[in-house]
Amino acid sequence: MQPVLTSTITCPQCGHRQTETMPTDACQFFYDCKGCGVVLRPKKGDCCVFCSYGDVPCPPVQAEGRACCGPAGARS
């Protein structure tokens, strides 16, 4: 099954929603909100901003079928 490559990030600060294309080979650690400019970082235990704030988890998580690809994006 092909992973979904887009996810809508919702900023916890201002509520702005933006649909973005996710990288397929890495986790994204930082995201600049297009609404208020705050820099989002993953929540503790999540590998990337898409897993923390997106409506679809990142492609590595989708492919591996587990909750997260590991701390700081490390994969086992």
PQR file of N, CA, C, O and H, with PARSE charges and radii, in Angstrom:
ATOM      1  N   MET A   1       0.831  -1.174   0.000 -0.4000 1.5000
ATOM      2  CA  MET A   1       0.000   0.000   0.000 -0.0000 2.0000
ATOM      3  C   MET A   1       0.886   1.252   0.000  0.5500 1.7000
ATOM      4  O   MET A   1       1.822   1.358   0.793 -0.5500 1.4000
ATOM      5  N   GLN A   2       0.586   2.179  -0.881 -0.4000 1.5000
ATOM      6  CA  GLN A   2       1.355   3.416  -0.978 -0.0000 2.0000
ATOM      7  C   GLN A   2       1.007   4.349   0.187  0.5500 1.7000
ATOM      8  O   GLN A   2      -0.162   4.486   0.547 -0.5500 1.4000
ATOM      9  H   GLN A   2      -0.174   2.092  -1.525  0.4000 1.0000
ATOM     10  N   PRO A   3       2.031   4.993   0.778 -0.5600 1.5000
ATOM     11  CA  PRO A   3       1.741   5.930   1.865  0.2800 2.0000
ATOM     12  C   PRO A   3       1.065   7.198   1.334  0.5500 1.7000
ATOM     13  O   PRO A   3       1.273   7.593   0.186 -0.5500 1.4000
ATOM     14  N   VAL A   4       0.269   7.816   2.174 -0.4000 1.5000
ATOM     15  CA  VAL A   4      -0.316   9.121   1.875 -0.0000 2.0000
ATOM     16  C   VAL A   4       0.809  10.139   2.038  0.5500 1.7000
ATOM     17  O   VAL A   4       1.513  10.123   3.048 -0.5500 1.4000
ATOM     18  H   VAL A   4       0.100   7.495   3.106  0.4000 1.0000
ATOM     19  N   LEU A   5       0.985  11.019   1.065 -0.4000 1.5000
ATOM     20  CA  LEU A   5       2.114  11.936   1.088 -0.0000 2.0000
ATOM     21  C   LEU A   5       1.766  13.366   1.483  0.5500 1.7000
ATOM     22  O   LEU A   5       2.640  14.233   1.505 -0.5500 1.4000
ATOM     23  H   LEU A   5       0.414  11.032   0.244  0.4000 1.0000
ATOM     24  N   THR A   6       0.501  13.616   1.794 -0.4000 1.5000
ATOM     25  CA  THR A   6       0.125  14.946   2.264 -0.0000 2.0000
ATOM     26  C   THR A   6      -0.532  14.837   3.634  0.5500 1.7000
ATOM     27  O   THR A   6      -1.188  13.845   3.954 -0.5500 1.4000
ATOM     28  H   THR A   6      -0.208  12.912   1.776  0.4000 1.0000
ATOM     29  N   SER A   7      -0.340  15.872   4.424 -0.4000 1.5000
ATOM     30  CA  SER A   7      -0.932  15.931   5.753 -0.0000 2.0000
ATOM     31  C   SER A   7      -1.269  17.385   6.053  0.5500 1.7000
ATOM     32  O   SER A   7      -0.521  18.290   5.682 -0.5500 1.4000
ATOM     33  H   SER A   7       0.193  16.677   4.164  0.4000 1.0000
ATOM     34  N   THR A   8      -2.385  17.605   6.719 -0.4000 1.5000
ATOM     35  CA  THR A   8      -2.766  18.955   7.103 -0.0000 2.0000
ATOM     36  C   THR A   8      -2.318  19.195   8.538  0.5500 1.7000
ATOM     37  O   THR A   8      -2.801  18.557   9.473 -0.5500 1.4000
ATOM     38  H   THR A   8      -2.992  16.870   7.020  0.4000 1.0000
ATOM     39  N   ILE A   9      -1.383  20.130   8.691 -0.4000 1.5000
ATOM     40  CA  ILE A   9      -0.856  20.497  10.005 -0.0000 2.0000
ATOM     41  C   ILE A   9      -1.758  21.573  10.600  0.5500 1.7000
ATOM     42  O   ILE A   9      -2.113  22.541   9.928 -0.5500 1.4000
ATOM     43  H   ILE A   9      -0.990  20.648   7.931  0.4000 1.0000
ATOM     44  N   THR A  10      -2.123  21.393  11.863 -0.4000 1.5000
ATOM     45  CA  THR A  10      -2.895  22.396  12.592 -0.0000 2.0000
ATOM     46  C   THR A  10      -2.012  22.969  13.690  0.5500 1.7000
ATOM     47  O   THR A  10      -1.534  22.238  14.558 -0.5500 1.4000
ATOM     48  H   THR A  10      -1.835  20.607  12.409  0.4000 1.0000
ATOM     49  N   CYS A  11      -1.799  24.274  13.647 -0.4000 1.5000
ATOM     50  CA  CYS A  11      -0.959  24.942  14.639 -0.0000 2.0000
ATOM     51  C   CYS A  11      -1.677  24.987  15.983  0.5500 1.7000
ATOM     52  O   CYS A  11      -2.811  25.461  16.059 -0.5500 1.4000
ATOM     53  H   CYS A  11      -2.187  24.868  12.941  0.4000 1.0000
ATOM     54  N   PRO A  12      -1.033  24.502  17.040 -0.5600 1.5000
ATOM     55  CA  PRO A  12      -1.667  24.545  18.360  0.2800 2.0000
ATOM     56  C   PRO A  12      -1.715  25.968  18.933  0.5500 1.7000
ATOM     57  O   PRO A  12      -2.478  26.240  19.860 -0.5500 1.4000
ATOM     58  N   GLN A  13      -0.912  26.860  18.389 -0.4000 1.5000
ATOM     59  CA  GLN A  13      -0.846  28.231  18.871 -0.0000 2.0000
ATOM     60  C   GLN A  13      -1.997  29.085  18.331  0.5500 1.7000
ATOM     61  O   GLN A  13      -2.675  29.772  19.094 -0.5500 1.4000
ATOM     62  H   GLN A  13      -0.292  26.640  17.636  0.4000 1.0000
ATOM     63  N   CYS A  14      -2.214  29.040  17.005 -0.4000 1.5000
ATOM     64  CA  CYS A  14      -3.199  29.940  16.388 -0.0000 2.0000
ATOM     65  C   CYS A  14      -4.330  29.211  15.672  0.5500 1.7000
ATOM     66  O   CYS A  14      -5.309  29.841  15.271 -0.5500 1.4000
ATOM     67  H   CYS A  14      -1.662  28.482  16.385  0.4000 1.0000
ATOM     68  N   GLY A  15      -4.212  27.875  15.501 -0.4000 1.5000
ATOM     69  CA  GLY A  15      -5.259  27.108  14.848 -0.0000 2.0000
ATOM     70  C   GLY A  15      -5.186  27.104  13.329  0.5500 1.7000
ATOM     71  O   GLY A  15      -6.032  26.497  12.672 -0.5500 1.4000
ATOM     72  H   GLY A  15      -3.417  27.363  15.826  0.4000 1.0000
ATOM     73  N   HIS A  16      -4.176  27.780  12.755 -0.4000 1.5000
ATOM     74  CA  HIS A  16      -4.025  27.794  11.292 -0.0000 2.0000
ATOM     75  C   HIS A  16      -3.809  26.377  10.777  0.5500 1.7000
ATOM     76  O   HIS A  16      -3.073  25.593  11.377 -0.5500 1.4000
ATOM     77  H   HIS A  16      -3.489  28.274  13.288  0.4000 1.0000
ATOM     78  N   ARG A  17      -4.455  26.057   9.663 -0.4000 1.5000
ATOM     79  CA  ARG A  17      -4.315  24.731   9.052 -0.0000 2.0000
ATOM     80  C   ARG A  17      -3.671  24.889   7.686  0.5500 1.7000
ATOM     81  O   ARG A  17      -4.056  25.759   6.906 -0.5500 1.4000
ATOM     82  H   ARG A  17      -5.053  26.693   9.175  0.4000 1.0000
ATOM     83  N   GLN A  18      -2.682  24.039   7.400 -0.4000 1.5000
ATOM     84  CA  GLN A  18      -1.968  24.094   6.131 -0.0000 2.0000
ATOM     85  C   GLN A  18      -1.669  22.673   5.678  0.5500 1.7000
ATOM     86  O   GLN A  18      -1.117  21.875   6.436 -0.5500 1.4000
ATOM     87  H   GLN A  18      -2.369  23.332   8.035  0.4000 1.0000
ATOM     88  N   THR A  19      -2.031  22.360   4.445 -0.4000 1.5000
ATOM     89  CA  THR A  19      -1.722  21.041   3.889 -0.0000 2.0000
ATOM     90  C   THR A  19      -0.337  21.090   3.262  0.5500 1.7000
ATOM     91  O   THR A  19      -0.038  21.969   2.455 -0.5500 1.4000
ATOM     92  H   THR A  19      -2.479  23.008   3.829  0.4000 1.0000
ATOM     93  N   GLU A  20       0.503  20.134   3.644 -0.4000 1.5000
ATOM     94  CA  GLU A  20       1.888  20.077   3.192 -0.0000 2.0000
ATOM     95  C   GLU A  20       2.212  18.691   2.647  0.5500 1.7000
ATOM     96  O   GLU A  20       1.584  17.701   3.023 -0.5500 1.4000
ATOM     97  H   GLU A  20       0.260  19.420   4.300  0.4000 1.0000
ATOM     98  N   THR A  21       3.191  18.634   1.767 -0.4000 1.5000
ATOM     99  CA  THR A  21       3.719  17.366   1.269 -0.0000 2.0000
ATOM    100  C   THR A  21       4.809  16.907   2.226  0.5500 1.7000
ATOM    101  O   THR A  21       5.696  17.682   2.585 -0.5500 1.4000
ATOM    102  H   THR A  21       3.702  19.438   1.463  0.4000 1.0000
ATOM    103  N   MET A  22       4.739  15.648   2.637 -0.4000 1.5000
ATOM    104  CA  MET A  22       5.697  15.112   3.600 -0.0000 2.0000
ATOM    105  C   MET A  22       6.880  14.479   2.886  0.5500 1.7000
ATOM    106  O   MET A  22       6.720  13.900   1.811 -0.5500 1.4000
ATOM    107  H   MET A  22       4.018  15.019   2.346  0.4000 1.0000
ATOM    108  N   PRO A  23       8.080  14.585   3.481 -0.5600 1.5000
ATOM    109  CA  PRO A  23       9.224  13.869   2.914  0.2800 2.0000
ATOM    110  C   PRO A  23       9.016  12.367   3.075  0.5500 1.7000
ATOM    111  O   PRO A  23       8.423  11.921   4.057 -0.5500 1.4000
ATOM    112  N   THR A  24       9.498  11.596   2.120 -0.4000 1.5000
ATOM    113  CA  THR A  24       9.302  10.145   2.180 -0.0000 2.0000
ATOM    114  C   THR A  24      10.475   9.411   2.825  0.5500 1.7000
ATOM    115  O   THR A  24      10.351   8.240   3.184 -0.5500 1.4000
ATOM    116  H   THR A  24       9.980  11.959   1.322  0.4000 1.0000
ATOM    117  N   ASP A  25      11.605  10.086   2.974 -0.4000 1.5000
ATOM    118  CA  ASP A  25      12.810   9.402   3.431 -0.0000 2.0000
ATOM    119  C   ASP A  25      13.372   9.944   4.742  0.5500 1.7000
ATOM    120  O   ASP A  25      14.465   9.558   5.155 -0.5500 1.4000
ATOM    121  H   ASP A  25      11.705  11.038   2.683  0.4000 1.0000
ATOM    122  N   ALA A  26      12.630  10.836   5.399 -0.4000 1.5000
ATOM    123  CA  ALA A  26      13.134  11.433   6.637 -0.0000 2.0000
ATOM    124  C   ALA A  26      11.972  11.973   7.450  0.5500 1.7000
ATOM    125  O   ALA A  26      10.863  12.147   6.944 -0.5500 1.4000
ATOM    126  H   ALA A  26      11.742  11.149   5.063  0.4000 1.0000
ATOM    127  N   CYS A  27      12.246  12.234   8.715 -0.4000 1.5000
ATOM    128  CA  CYS A  27      11.262  12.878   9.586 -0.0000 2.0000
ATOM    129  C   CYS A  27      11.539  14.377   9.597  0.5500 1.7000
ATOM    130  O   CYS A  27      12.697  14.795   9.575 -0.5500 1.4000
ATOM    131  H   CYS A  27      13.147  12.093   9.127  0.4000 1.0000
ATOM    132  N   GLN A  28      10.492  15.177   9.631 -0.4000 1.5000
ATOM    133  CA  GLN A  28      10.642  16.639   9.659 -0.0000 2.0000
ATOM    134  C   GLN A  28      10.527  17.122  11.098  0.5500 1.7000
ATOM    135  O   GLN A  28       9.488  16.957  11.737 -0.5500 1.4000
ATOM    136  H   GLN A  28       9.552  14.837   9.649  0.4000 1.0000
ATOM    137  N   PHE A  29      11.604  17.721  11.602 -0.4000 1.5000
ATOM    138  CA  PHE A  29      11.677  18.119  13.006 -0.0000 2.0000
ATOM    139  C   PHE A  29      11.142  19.514  13.279  0.5500 1.7000
ATOM    140  O   PHE A  29      10.711  19.793  14.398 -0.5500 1.4000
ATOM    141  H   PHE A  29      12.449  17.855  11.083  0.4000 1.0000
ATOM    142  N   PHE A  30      11.159  20.401  12.284 -0.4000 1.5000
ATOM    143  CA  PHE A  30      10.725  21.781  12.477 -0.0000 2.0000
ATOM    144  C   PHE A  30       9.728  22.161  11.389  0.5500 1.7000
ATOM    145  O   PHE A  30       9.813  21.696  10.252 -0.5500 1.4000
ATOM    146  H   PHE A  30      11.510  20.174  11.375  0.4000 1.0000
ATOM    147  N   TYR A  31       8.777  23.023  11.767 -0.4000 1.5000
ATOM    148  CA  TYR A  31       7.803  23.532  10.806 -0.0000 2.0000
ATOM    149  C   TYR A  31       7.414  24.946  11.216  0.5500 1.7000
ATOM    150  O   TYR A  31       7.015  25.179  12.357 -0.5500 1.4000
ATOM    151  H   TYR A  31       8.708  23.401  12.690  0.4000 1.0000
ATOM    152  N   ASP A  32       7.532  25.889  10.283 -0.4000 1.5000
ATOM    153  CA  ASP A  32       7.146  27.274  10.537 -0.0000 2.0000
ATOM    154  C   ASP A  32       5.678  27.443  10.182  0.5500 1.7000
ATOM    155  O   ASP A  32       5.292  27.261   9.028 -0.5500 1.4000
ATOM    156  H   ASP A  32       7.857  25.699   9.356  0.4000 1.0000
ATOM    157  N   CYS A  33       4.853  27.792  11.172 -0.4000 1.5000
ATOM    158  CA  CYS A  33       3.433  28.013  10.933 -0.0000 2.0000
ATOM    159  C   CYS A  33       3.256  29.186   9.978  0.5500 1.7000
ATOM    160  O   CYS A  33       3.837  30.253  10.174 -0.5500 1.4000
ATOM    161  H   CYS A  33       5.167  27.939  12.110  0.4000 1.0000
ATOM    162  N   LYS A  34       2.449  28.976   8.944 -0.4000 1.5000
ATOM    163  CA  LYS A  34       2.185  30.028   7.964 -0.0000 2.0000
ATOM    164  C   LYS A  34       1.224  31.079   8.510  0.5500 1.7000
ATOM    165  O   LYS A  34       1.083  32.153   7.925 -0.5500 1.4000
ATOM    166  H   LYS A  34       1.977  28.109   8.784  0.4000 1.0000
ATOM    167  N   GLY A  35       0.559  30.776   9.630 -0.4000 1.5000
ATOM    168  CA  GLY A  35      -0.394  31.710  10.221 -0.0000 2.0000
ATOM    169  C   GLY A  35       0.249  32.696  11.188  0.5500 1.7000
ATOM    170  O   GLY A  35       0.096  33.909  11.041 -0.5500 1.4000
ATOM    171  H   GLY A  35       0.673  29.904  10.106  0.4000 1.0000
ATOM    172  N   CYS A  36       0.979  32.167  12.190 -0.4000 1.5000
ATOM    173  CA  CYS A  36       1.525  33.033  13.235 -0.0000 2.0000
ATOM    174  C   CYS A  36       3.048  33.057  13.281  0.5500 1.7000
ATOM    175  O   CYS A  36       3.631  33.878  13.989 -0.5500 1.4000
ATOM    176  H   CYS A  36       1.103  31.182  12.310  0.4000 1.0000
ATOM    177  N   GLY A  37       3.707  32.153  12.526 -0.4000 1.5000
ATOM    178  CA  GLY A  37       5.159  32.146  12.468 -0.0000 2.0000
ATOM    179  C   GLY A  37       5.857  31.339  13.544  0.5500 1.7000
ATOM    180  O   GLY A  37       7.084  31.240  13.539 -0.5500 1.4000
ATOM    181  H   GLY A  37       3.233  31.486  11.951  0.4000 1.0000
ATOM    182  N   VAL A  38       5.096  30.755  14.473 -0.4000 1.5000
ATOM    183  CA  VAL A  38       5.721  29.943  15.518 -0.0000 2.0000
ATOM    184  C   VAL A  38       6.396  28.733  14.878  0.5500 1.7000
ATOM    185  O   VAL A  38       5.909  28.194  13.884 -0.5500 1.4000
ATOM    186  H   VAL A  38       4.099  30.835  14.477  0.4000 1.0000
ATOM    187  N   VAL A  39       7.513  28.313  15.452 -0.4000 1.5000
ATOM    188  CA  VAL A  39       8.220  27.131  14.963 -0.0000 2.0000
ATOM    189  C   VAL A  39       7.722  25.931  15.759  0.5500 1.7000
ATOM    190  O   VAL A  39       7.909  25.855  16.973 -0.5500 1.4000
ATOM    191  H   VAL A  39       7.909  28.750  16.259  0.4000 1.0000
ATOM    192  N   LEU A  40       7.087  24.997  15.059 -0.4000 1.5000
ATOM    193  CA  LEU A  40       6.596  23.775  15.702 -0.0000 2.0000
ATOM    194  C   LEU A  40       7.707  22.742  15.734  0.5500 1.7000
ATOM    195  O   LEU A  40       8.493  22.611  14.796 -0.5500 1.4000
ATOM    196  H   LEU A  40       6.936  25.059  14.073  0.4000 1.0000
ATOM    197  N   ARG A  41       7.749  22.016  16.834 -0.4000 1.5000
ATOM    198  CA  ARG A  41       8.678  20.897  17.005 -0.0000 2.0000
ATOM    199  C   ARG A  41       7.857  19.696  17.439  0.5500 1.7000
ATOM    200  O   ARG A  41       6.777  19.871  18.004 -0.5500 1.4000
ATOM    201  H   ARG A  41       7.110  22.122  17.596  0.4000 1.0000
ATOM    202  N   PRO A  42       8.334  18.476  17.191 -0.5600 1.5000
ATOM    203  CA  PRO A  42       7.553  17.308  17.595  0.2800 2.0000
ATOM    204  C   PRO A  42       7.301  17.270  19.095  0.5500 1.7000
ATOM    205  O   PRO A  42       8.129  17.711  19.892 -0.5500 1.4000
ATOM    206  N   LYS A  43       6.142  16.735  19.462 -0.4000 1.5000
ATOM    207  CA  LYS A  43       5.848  16.502  20.877 -0.0000 2.0000
ATOM    208  C   LYS A  43       6.729  15.359  21.358  0.5500 1.7000
ATOM    209  O   LYS A  43       7.186  14.532  20.570 -0.5500 1.4000
ATOM    210  H   LYS A  43       5.469  16.377  18.814  0.4000 1.0000
ATOM    211  N   LYS A  44       6.957  15.328  22.658 -0.4000 1.5000
ATOM    212  CA  LYS A  44       7.769  14.255  23.244 -0.0000 2.0000
ATOM    213  C   LYS A  44       7.185  12.901  22.854  0.5500 1.7000
ATOM    214  O   LYS A  44       5.988  12.662  23.015 -0.5500 1.4000
ATOM    215  H   LYS A  44       6.585  16.001  23.299  0.4000 1.0000
ATOM    216  N   GLY A  45       8.035  12.025  22.342 -0.4000 1.5000
ATOM    217  CA  GLY A  45       7.616  10.691  21.941 -0.0000 2.0000
ATOM    218  C   GLY A  45       7.256  10.579  20.465  0.5500 1.7000
ATOM    219  O   GLY A  45       7.128   9.470  19.948 -0.5500 1.4000
ATOM    220  H   GLY A  45       9.007  12.220  22.211  0.4000 1.0000
ATOM    221  N   ASP A  46       7.090  11.719  19.771 -0.4000 1.5000
ATOM    222  CA  ASP A  46       6.799  11.699  18.334 -0.0000 2.0000
ATOM    223  C   ASP A  46       8.086  11.955  17.557  0.5500 1.7000
ATOM    224  O   ASP A  46       9.003  12.611  18.050 -0.5500 1.4000
ATOM    225  H   ASP A  46       7.194  12.621  20.191  0.4000 1.0000
ATOM    226  N   CYS A  47       8.140  11.428  16.340 -0.4000 1.5000
ATOM    227  CA  CYS A  47       9.354  11.566  15.545 -0.0000 2.0000
ATOM    228  C   CYS A  47       9.386  12.842  14.722  0.5500 1.7000
ATOM    229  O   CYS A  47      10.462  13.297  14.337 -0.5500 1.4000
ATOM    230  H   CYS A  47       7.395  10.894  15.940  0.4000 1.0000
ATOM    231  N   CYS A  48       8.221  13.432  14.443 -0.4000 1.5000
ATOM    232  CA  CYS A  48       8.206  14.591  13.560 -0.0000 2.0000
ATOM    233  C   CYS A  48       6.960  15.438  13.781  0.5500 1.7000
ATOM    234  O   CYS A  48       6.050  15.044  14.511 -0.5500 1.4000
ATOM    235  H   CYS A  48       7.347  13.063  14.757  0.4000 1.0000
ATOM    236  N   VAL A  49       6.929  16.605  13.144 -0.4000 1.5000
ATOM    237  CA  VAL A  49       5.792  17.515  13.291 -0.0000 2.0000
ATOM    238  C   VAL A  49       4.514  16.951  12.685  0.5500 1.7000
ATOM    239  O   VAL A  49       3.420  17.282  13.143 -0.5500 1.4000
ATOM    240  H   VAL A  49       7.668  16.925  12.552  0.4000 1.0000
ATOM    241  N   PHE A  50       4.631  16.107  11.664 -0.4000 1.5000
ATOM    242  CA  PHE A  50       3.433  15.517  11.060 -0.0000 2.0000
ATOM    243  C   PHE A  50       2.766  14.531  12.021  0.5500 1.7000
ATOM    244  O   PHE A  50       1.538  14.458  12.083 -0.5500 1.4000
ATOM    245  H   PHE A  50       5.520  15.839  11.292  0.4000 1.0000
ATOM    246  N   CYS A  51       3.564  13.781  12.762 -0.4000 1.5000
ATOM    247  CA  CYS A  51       2.999  12.850  13.746 -0.0000 2.0000
ATOM    248  C   CYS A  51       2.376  13.604  14.926  0.5500 1.7000
ATOM    249  O   CYS A  51       1.425  13.119  15.540 -0.5500 1.4000
ATOM    250  H   CYS A  51       4.561  13.841  12.712  0.4000 1.0000
ATOM    251  N   SER A  52       2.907  14.779  15.240 -0.4000 1.5000
ATOM    252  CA  SER A  52       2.389  15.556  16.363 -0.0000 2.0000
ATOM    253  C   SER A  52       1.199  16.434  15.996  0.5500 1.7000
ATOM    254  O   SER A  52       0.244  16.528  16.767 -0.5500 1.4000
ATOM    255  H   SER A  52       3.679  15.173  14.741  0.4000 1.0000
ATOM    256  N   TYR A  53       1.239  17.076  14.837 -0.4000 1.5000
ATOM    257  CA  TYR A  53       0.243  18.100  14.516 -0.0000 2.0000
ATOM    258  C   TYR A  53      -0.518  17.855  13.219  0.5500 1.7000
ATOM    259  O   TYR A  53      -1.428  18.616  12.888 -0.5500 1.4000
ATOM    260  H   TYR A  53       2.014  17.000  14.210  0.4000 1.0000
ATOM    261  N   GLY A  54      -0.162  16.803  12.477 -0.4000 1.5000
ATOM    262  CA  GLY A  54      -0.815  16.524  11.201 -0.0000 2.0000
ATOM    263  C   GLY A  54      -1.997  15.583  11.337  0.5500 1.7000
ATOM    264  O   GLY A  54      -2.142  14.891  12.345 -0.5500 1.4000
ATOM    265  H   GLY A  54       0.577  16.185  12.746  0.4000 1.0000
ATOM    266  N   ASP A  55      -2.838  15.564  10.314 -0.4000 1.5000
ATOM    267  CA  ASP A  55      -3.976  14.644  10.315 -0.0000 2.0000
ATOM    268  C   ASP A  55      -3.608  13.284   9.731  0.5500 1.7000
ATOM    269  O   ASP A  55      -4.412  12.352   9.766 -0.5500 1.4000
ATOM    270  H   ASP A  55      -2.720  16.126   9.496  0.4000 1.0000
ATOM    271  N   VAL A  56      -2.387  13.169   9.191 -0.4000 1.5000
ATOM    272  CA  VAL A  56      -1.860  11.904   8.674 -0.0000 2.0000
ATOM    273  C   VAL A  56      -0.428  11.787   9.187  0.5500 1.7000
ATOM    274  O   VAL A  56       0.333  12.747   9.064 -0.5500 1.4000
ATOM    275  H   VAL A  56      -1.734  13.926   9.163  0.4000 1.0000
ATOM    276  N   PRO A  57      -0.025  10.638   9.764 -0.5600 1.5000
ATOM    277  CA  PRO A  57       1.352  10.486  10.225  0.2800 2.0000
ATOM    278  C   PRO A  57       2.330  10.424   9.056  0.5500 1.7000
ATOM    279  O   PRO A  57       1.927  10.201   7.915 -0.5500 1.4000
ATOM    280  N   CYS A  58       3.598  10.621   9.340 -0.4000 1.5000
ATOM    281  CA  CYS A  58       4.626  10.642   8.300 -0.0000 2.0000
ATOM    282  C   CYS A  58       4.742   9.292   7.579  0.5500 1.7000
ATOM    283  O   CYS A  58       4.368   8.259   8.135 -0.5500 1.4000
ATOM    284  H   CYS A  58       3.926  10.802  10.267  0.4000 1.0000
ATOM    285  N   PRO A  59       5.259   9.298   6.340 -0.5600 1.5000
ATOM    286  CA  PRO A  59       5.389   8.056   5.565  0.2800 2.0000
ATOM    287  C   PRO A  59       6.174   6.942   6.257  0.5500 1.7000
ATOM    288  O   PRO A  59       5.765   5.785   6.160 -0.5500 1.4000
ATOM    289  N   PRO A  60       7.300   7.233   6.963 -0.5600 1.5000
ATOM    290  CA  PRO A  60       7.976   6.119   7.647  0.2800 2.0000
ATOM    291  C   PRO A  60       7.081   5.424   8.667  0.5500 1.7000
ATOM    292  O   PRO A  60       7.126   4.200   8.791 -0.5500 1.4000
ATOM    293  N   VAL A  61       6.272   6.181   9.397 -0.4000 1.5000
ATOM    294  CA  VAL A  61       5.364   5.590  10.378 -0.0000 2.0000
ATOM    295  C   VAL A  61       4.273   4.800   9.659  0.5500 1.7000
ATOM    296  O   VAL A  61       3.923   3.702  10.092 -0.5500 1.4000
ATOM    297  H   VAL A  61       6.236   7.176   9.296  0.4000 1.0000
ATOM    298  N   GLN A  62       3.731   5.341   8.571 -0.4000 1.5000
ATOM    299  CA  GLN A  62       2.719   4.626   7.800 -0.0000 2.0000
ATOM    300  C   GLN A  62       3.270   3.296   7.287  0.5500 1.7000
ATOM    301  O   GLN A  62       2.583   2.276   7.355 -0.5500 1.4000
ATOM    302  H   GLN A  62       4.015   6.233   8.219  0.4000 1.0000
ATOM    303  N   ALA A  63       4.496   3.296   6.777 -0.4000 1.5000
ATOM    304  CA  ALA A  63       5.098   2.092   6.194 -0.0000 2.0000
ATOM    305  C   ALA A  63       5.424   1.043   7.248  0.5500 1.7000
ATOM    306  O   ALA A  63       5.280  -0.155   7.007 -0.5500 1.4000
ATOM    307  H   ALA A  63       5.053   4.124   6.721  0.4000 1.0000
ATOM    308  N   GLU A  64       5.865   1.501   8.417 -0.4000 1.5000
ATOM    309  CA  GLU A  64       6.278   0.571   9.457 -0.0000 2.0000
ATOM    310  C   GLU A  64       5.119   0.102  10.319  0.5500 1.7000
ATOM    311  O   GLU A  64       5.244  -0.876  11.057 -0.5500 1.4000
ATOM    312  H   GLU A  64       5.982   2.475   8.613  0.4000 1.0000
ATOM    313  N   GLY A  65       3.991   0.797  10.228 -0.4000 1.5000
ATOM    314  CA  GLY A  65       2.800   0.373  10.951 -0.0000 2.0000
ATOM    315  C   GLY A  65       2.916   0.403  12.458  0.5500 1.7000
ATOM    316  O   GLY A  65       2.287  -0.398  13.149 -0.5500 1.4000
ATOM    317  H   GLY A  65       3.889   1.591   9.629  0.4000 1.0000
ATOM    318  N   ARG A  66       3.707   1.311  12.969 -0.4000 1.5000
ATOM    319  CA  ARG A  66       3.802   1.445  14.415 -0.0000 2.0000
ATOM    320  C   ARG A  66       3.532   2.878  14.814  0.5500 1.7000
ATOM    321  O   ARG A  66       3.386   3.745  13.952 -0.5500 1.4000
ATOM    322  H   ARG A  66       4.218   1.962  12.408  0.4000 1.0000
ATOM    323  N   ALA A  67       3.466   3.137  16.099 -0.4000 1.5000
ATOM    324  CA  ALA A  67       3.066   4.453  16.599 -0.0000 2.0000
ATOM    325  C   ALA A  67       4.033   5.557  16.192  0.5500 1.7000
ATOM    326  O   ALA A  67       3.593   6.676  15.927 -0.5500 1.4000
ATOM    327  H   ALA A  67       3.585   2.432  16.798  0.4000 1.0000
ATOM    328  N   CYS A  68       5.302   5.290  16.133 -0.4000 1.5000
ATOM    329  CA  CYS A  68       6.279   6.314  15.775 -0.0000 2.0000
ATOM    330  C   CYS A  68       7.560   5.636  15.319  0.5500 1.7000
ATOM    331  O   CYS A  68       7.838   4.498  15.698 -0.5500 1.4000
ATOM    332  H   CYS A  68       5.660   4.381  16.348  0.4000 1.0000
ATOM    333  N   CYS A  69       8.339   6.336  14.504 -0.4000 1.5000
ATOM    334  CA  CYS A  69       9.583   5.714  14.025 -0.0000 2.0000
ATOM    335  C   CYS A  69      10.718   5.885  15.012  0.5500 1.7000
ATOM    336  O   CYS A  69      11.868   5.589  14.689 -0.5500 1.4000
ATOM    337  H   CYS A  69       8.113   7.260  14.196  0.4000 1.0000
ATOM    338  N   GLY A  70      10.416   6.356  16.206 -0.4000 1.5000
ATOM    339  CA  GLY A  70      11.410   6.388  17.276 -0.0000 2.0000
ATOM    340  C   GLY A  70      11.802   7.775  17.691  0.5500 1.7000
ATOM    341  O   GLY A  70      11.485   8.750  17.009 -0.5500 1.4000
ATOM    342  H   GLY A  70       9.481   6.596  16.469  0.4000 1.0000
ATOM    343  N   PRO A  71      12.491   7.874  18.809 -0.5600 1.5000
ATOM    344  CA  PRO A  71      12.920   9.179  19.302  0.2800 2.0000
ATOM    345  C   PRO A  71      13.841   9.854  18.300  0.5500 1.7000
ATOM    346  O   PRO A  71      14.710   9.214  17.708 -0.5500 1.4000
ATOM    347  N   ALA A  72      13.644  11.135  18.118 -0.4000 1.5000
ATOM    348  CA  ALA A  72      14.471  11.965  17.249 -0.0000 2.0000
ATOM    349  C   ALA A  72      14.610  11.390  15.846  0.5500 1.7000
ATOM    350  O   ALA A  72      15.627  11.609  15.188 -0.5500 1.4000
ATOM    351  H   ALA A  72      12.938  11.655  18.599  0.4000 1.0000
ATOM    352  N   GLY A  73      13.616  10.668  15.387 -0.4000 1.5000
ATOM    353  CA  GLY A  73      13.607  10.168  14.017 -0.0000 2.0000
ATOM    354  C   GLY A  73      14.417   8.909  13.788  0.5500 1.7000
ATOM    355  O   GLY A  73      14.549   8.466  12.647 -0.5500 1.4000
ATOM    356  H   GLY A  73      12.790  10.490  15.921  0.4000 1.0000
ATOM    357  N   ALA A  74      14.963   8.321  14.839 -0.4000 1.5000
ATOM    358  CA  ALA A  74      15.741   7.094  14.679 -0.0000 2.0000
ATOM    359  C   ALA A  74      14.821   5.926  14.384  0.5500 1.7000
ATOM    360  O   ALA A  74      13.769   5.777  15.005 -0.5500 1.4000
ATOM    361  H   ALA A  74      14.856   8.680  15.765  0.4000 1.0000
ATOM    362  N   ARG A  75      15.213   5.121  13.458 -0.4000 1.5000
ATOM    363  CA  ARG A  75      14.417   3.924  13.141 -0.0000 2.0000
ATOM    364  C   ARG A  75      15.201   2.679  13.504  0.5500 1.7000
ATOM    365  O   ARG A  75      16.414   2.618  13.305 -0.5500 1.4000
ATOM    366  H   ARG A  75      16.068   5.242  12.954  0.4000 1.0000
ATOM    367  N   SER A  76      14.506   1.689  14.034 -0.4000 1.5000
ATOM    368  CA  SER A  76      15.197   0.454  14.416 -0.0000 2.0000
ATOM    369  C   SER A  76      15.159  -0.551  13.297  0.5500 1.7000
ATOM    370  O   SER A  76      15.691  -1.652  13.438 -0.5500 1.4000
ATOM    371  H   SER A  76      13.520   1.739  14.196  0.4000 1.0000
TER
END
